[in-house]
């Protein structure tokens, strides 16, 4: 089967997104004009305009008629857009992650059942995402016992409050976990619901108990179909939006 080729506008949008998130362009800074991108990337003006539309839709930039396209200012909602497992796993530029509860083993019947464990014991940890100094989500991650044993060799997972854009973020976002597996992660089942903040979650996210939150459950499976991680996250709706691009399969 031939590999799907991304359209030119999407490749340009992805390139500009990486540059914005890495700080190449500062907040409120103007991006290159359509004419400049047409010349530097050898693309049509229509292609460049479509790429800008993608960035505007994601909330990363805003456009001012007659002036240009600018990086959105601080305080904008953080958005994620995934169209494939590769995009989901390539999130090393995500905001900082803070470890709230280190990796430990405990009895959790519900999580063990979803992970197809042979008993009720699972590995678990809790972390929160922080964007521009403000927490906006908290995640409880669960692992089968054999995966827990492998993760226990990672010292960063034993320190409460550890913050990192490197090892910690890649572990909690399944990058390093994927490296530890004999069979790589190939898919994720996801469900999205609305919930009310419990007392402990409210304290972690600096919100009020009972405030509405967005709950996202993801169950990751390896290439052999085995569950390897269950992640249950709660997001502040005023700080986060979730977008998915749907594609029609080839006829």
C-alpha positions as CSV (number, residue, x, y, z in Angstrom):
1,X,0.0,0.0,0.0
2,X,1.4,3.4,-1.0
3,X,1.9,6.0,1.8
4,X,-0.6,8.8,1.8
5,X,1.1,12.1,0.8
6,X,0.1,15.2,2.8
7,X,-1.2,18.2,0.7
8,X,1.2,21.1,0.3
9,X,-0.9,23.5,2.4
10,X,-0.9,21.0,5.3
11,X,2.9,20.6,5.2
12,X,3.3,24.4,5.3
13,X,0.8,24.7,8.1
14,X,2.7,22.0,10.1
15,X,6.0,23.8,9.5
16,X,4.7,27.1,10.6
17,X,3.0,25.5,13.7
18,X,6.3,23.9,14.7
19,X,8.1,27.3,14.4
20,X,5.4,29.1,16.4
21,X,5.4,26.5,19.2
22,X,9.2,26.5,19.3
23,X,9.4,30.3,19.7
24,X,10.8,31.1,16.3
25,X,7.9,33.6,16.1
26,X,7.0,35.4,19.3
27,X,3.5,36.3,20.5
28,X,2.0,39.1,18.5
29,X,4.8,38.8,15.9
30,X,3.9,38.9,12.3
31,X,4.4,35.8,10.2
32,X,5.9,36.1,6.7
33,X,3.4,37.5,4.2
34,X,1.6,35.3,1.6
35,X,3.9,36.7,-1.1
36,X,7.0,35.9,0.9
37,X,5.9,32.3,1.6
38,X,4.9,31.9,-2.1
39,X,8.4,32.9,-3.1
40,X,10.4,31.0,-0.4
41,X,8.5,27.8,-0.6
42,X,7.6,27.8,-4.3
43,X,3.9,27.4,-3.7
44,X,0.8,28.9,-5.1
45,X,-0.9,31.8,-3.3
46,X,-4.0,29.6,-2.9
47,X,-1.9,27.0,-1.1
48,X,-0.4,29.5,1.3
49,X,-3.8,31.1,2.0
50,X,-5.2,27.6,2.8
51,X,-2.3,27.0,5.2
52,X,-3.0,30.3,7.0
53,X,-6.7,29.3,7.3
54,X,-5.6,26.1,9.1
55,X,-3.5,28.1,11.6
56,X,-6.4,30.6,12.2
57,X,-8.7,27.7,12.7
58,X,-6.4,26.2,15.3
59,X,-6.2,29.4,17.3
60,X,-2.4,29.8,16.8
61,X,-2.6,33.0,14.7
62,X,-5.0,35.8,13.9
63,X,-5.3,37.9,10.8
64,X,-5.7,41.7,10.5
65,X,-7.0,43.0,7.2
66,X,-4.3,45.1,5.4
67,X,-1.7,44.3,8.1
68,X,-0.9,40.6,8.0
69,X,-1.0,37.4,10.1
70,X,0.1,37.5,13.7
71,X,0.9,34.9,16.4
72,X,-2.0,34.8,18.9
73,X,-1.2,36.5,22.3
74,X,-0.8,34.9,25.7
75,X,-4.0,33.6,27.3
76,X,-5.4,32.0,24.2
77,X,-6.9,28.5,24.7
78,X,-4.5,25.7,24.1
79,X,-5.6,23.5,21.2
80,X,-4.5,20.1,19.9
81,X,-5.3,18.7,16.5
82,X,-4.6,15.1,15.7
83,X,-5.3,13.3,12.4
84,X,-3.1,10.2,12.9
85,X,-1.3,8.2,15.6
86,X,2.0,9.8,14.3
87,X,0.6,13.3,15.1
88,X,-0.7,12.2,18.5
89,X,2.7,10.8,19.5
90,X,4.7,13.7,18.1
91,X,3.7,16.1,20.8
92,X,7.1,16.9,22.4
93,X,6.4,20.6,21.9
94,X,3.4,20.4,24.3
95,X,3.3,22.6,27.4
96,X,5.1,21.6,30.5
97,X,4.0,18.6,32.5
98,X,4.2,18.4,36.3
99,X,4.2,15.1,38.1
100,X,1.6,15.3,40.9
101,X,1.7,11.6,42.1
102,X,4.8,9.5,41.2
103,X,4.6,6.0,39.7
104,X,3.2,3.5,42.1
105,X,1.2,0.2,42.2
106,X,-2.2,-0.1,43.6
107,X,-5.5,-2.0,43.3
108,X,-7.9,-0.5,40.8
109,X,-10.5,-2.9,39.5
110,X,-11.9,-0.7,36.8
111,X,-8.6,0.3,35.3
112,X,-7.3,-3.3,35.5
113,X,-10.3,-4.5,33.7
114,X,-9.9,-2.0,30.8
115,X,-6.2,-2.9,30.6
116,X,-7.0,-6.7,30.5
117,X,-4.8,-7.3,33.5
118,X,-4.7,-10.8,35.0
119,X,-5.5,-9.4,38.5
120,X,-6.6,-6.0,39.9
121,X,-3.1,-4.5,40.3
122,X,-2.1,-1.6,38.1
123,X,0.7,0.9,37.9
124,X,-0.5,4.5,38.1
125,X,0.7,8.1,38.2
126,X,-0.9,11.5,38.0
127,X,0.4,14.6,36.2
128,X,-1.0,18.0,35.1
129,X,-0.3,20.1,32.0
130,X,0.7,23.7,32.5
131,X,0.3,26.3,29.7
132,X,2.0,29.7,30.3
133,X,2.0,29.2,34.0
134,X,-1.6,28.1,34.4
135,X,-2.6,24.4,34.9
136,X,-5.3,23.4,32.4
137,X,-5.5,19.6,32.7
138,X,-4.9,16.7,35.0
139,X,-4.3,13.1,33.9
140,X,-4.4,9.8,35.7
141,X,-2.4,7.2,33.7
142,X,-2.6,3.5,34.4
143,X,-0.3,0.7,33.2
144,X,-0.3,-3.1,33.2
145,X,2.1,-4.6,35.8
146,X,4.8,-5.6,33.2
147,X,4.8,-2.0,31.7
148,X,4.9,-0.6,35.3
149,X,8.1,-2.6,35.9
150,X,9.8,-1.1,32.8
151,X,8.7,2.4,33.8
152,X,10.0,2.0,37.3
153,X,13.6,2.3,36.0
154,X,12.9,5.9,35.0
155,X,14.0,8.1,37.9
156,X,12.0,11.2,36.7
157,X,8.8,9.3,37.5
158,X,9.6,9.0,41.2
159,X,9.8,12.8,42.0
160,X,6.7,14.8,42.8
161,X,6.7,18.2,41.2
162,X,9.2,17.3,38.5
163,X,8.7,19.6,35.5
164,X,10.3,18.9,32.1
165,X,9.8,19.5,28.4
166,X,12.0,16.5,27.8
167,X,11.9,13.1,29.5
168,X,8.7,13.6,31.6
169,X,6.7,15.0,28.7
170,X,7.7,12.3,26.4
171,X,6.9,9.6,28.9
172,X,3.5,10.8,29.9
173,X,2.7,11.5,26.2
174,X,3.7,7.9,25.3
175,X,6.9,8.7,23.4
176,X,9.3,7.0,25.8
177,X,6.7,4.3,26.6
178,X,6.6,3.4,23.0
179,X,10.4,3.0,23.0
180,X,10.1,0.6,26.0
181,X,7.6,-1.7,24.3
182,X,8.5,-4.8,22.4
183,X,5.6,-4.0,20.0
184,X,5.1,-0.2,19.3
185,X,1.9,1.6,20.0
186,X,-0.4,1.5,17.0
187,X,-3.8,2.8,18.0
188,X,-5.9,4.5,20.7
189,X,-9.5,4.2,21.6
190,X,-10.9,7.5,22.8
191,X,-14.1,8.8,24.5
192,X,-15.0,12.4,25.4
193,X,-17.6,13.3,28.0
194,X,-18.4,16.3,30.3
195,X,-17.9,16.0,34.1
196,X,-18.0,18.1,37.2
197,X,-14.7,18.8,39.0
198,X,-14.2,16.8,42.2
199,X,-12.5,18.3,45.2
200,X,-9.1,16.9,44.5
201,X,-9.2,17.7,40.7
202,X,-10.4,21.2,41.5
203,X,-7.5,21.8,43.8
204,X,-5.1,20.5,41.2
205,X,-6.5,22.7,38.4
206,X,-7.2,25.8,40.6
207,X,-10.9,25.8,39.8
208,X,-14.0,25.4,41.9
209,X,-15.5,22.0,42.9
210,X,-18.4,21.3,40.6
211,X,-17.0,23.4,37.7
212,X,-17.6,21.8,34.3
213,X,-14.6,19.9,32.8
214,X,-14.0,18.0,29.6
215,X,-13.0,14.4,30.3
216,X,-11.0,12.5,27.7
217,X,-10.3,8.8,28.1
218,X,-7.6,7.2,25.8
219,X,-6.8,3.5,25.8
220,X,-3.6,2.9,23.9
221,X,-2.9,-0.5,22.2
222,X,0.3,-1.9,20.7
223,X,0.6,-3.4,17.3
224,X,-0.6,-6.8,18.6
225,X,-3.8,-5.2,20.1
226,X,-2.7,-5.4,23.7
227,X,-3.7,-2.5,26.0
228,X,-0.5,-0.7,27.3
229,X,-1.8,2.5,28.8
230,X,-5.1,4.0,30.0
231,X,-5.1,7.8,30.3
232,X,-8.0,9.6,31.9
233,X,-7.7,13.4,31.6
234,X,-9.8,16.3,32.8
235,X,-9.5,19.6,31.0
236,X,-10.6,23.2,31.8
237,X,-12.9,24.1,29.0
238,X,-11.9,27.8,28.9
239,X,-8.2,26.8,28.5
240,X,-8.5,23.9,26.0
241,X,-10.3,22.9,22.8
242,X,-10.0,19.7,20.9
243,X,-10.1,19.4,17.2
244,X,-10.0,16.4,14.9
245,X,-9.6,16.3,11.2
246,X,-11.8,13.6,9.6
247,X,-10.7,12.2,6.3
248,X,-12.8,10.2,3.8
249,X,-11.1,6.8,3.0
250,X,-10.0,6.2,-0.5
251,X,-12.6,4.5,-2.6
